[in-house]
């Protein structure tokens, strides 16, 4: 459907949402797989852009056996200001400003499209909460190769300072959501918020400005596509 823009003169189309059939890219994760022959591509979702860099680091270093994701997500334009009808589900029609609303999300499954070795190993859900901006991902994972929490954090920190710099961030301060308004990184790992039950079963927490971070990745993908000409 997005290819109809090309009939109007567009040379390339970047979908700022997940797509069922267009190639999907997350900067810092699989953008190197883009080919100039691809005319219509997807930048995935803001939540996938937060989850995928973190999942890639953990999977590359320790292996993810299986995982569940929850995103605590700020209000979006699709929600209602007061209770009303919703085309998606009854809960989605409830007023956004004074409810915590459980919702579905395809963000975790989409990670399986950008990191094929995680396909079928991840799923997740969302809680829509009455804040204006900034969301947070909770990734609870069972690891193939166990490691203590400090070692896991050290690997994430190393990635944030090297191959994932500008995409993945790292914090060990006592931070809250509003501290990330305007942050252009896709995913900012919160060392103090995570916990481990065993060396193989951990909960990892990462923040994202679901507006600014994602918008910057759209621009980065466009720049990357232009550079491949």
Secondary structure, DSSP 8 states (H G I E B T S, - for coil): -TTHHHHTT-S-EEESS--SSSEE--TTTTGGG--TT--EEE---HHHHHHHHHHHHHHHHH-EEEEEEEEEE---TTSBSSS---SS-TGGGSBGGG--EEEE--HHHHHHHHSGGGTTTEEEEEEE-S-SS-EEEEEEEEESS---HHHHHHHHHHHHHTTTTTTEEEE-S---GGGGTT--SSEEEEGGG-EEEETTEEEEEEEE-TTHHHHHHHHHHHHHHHHT-
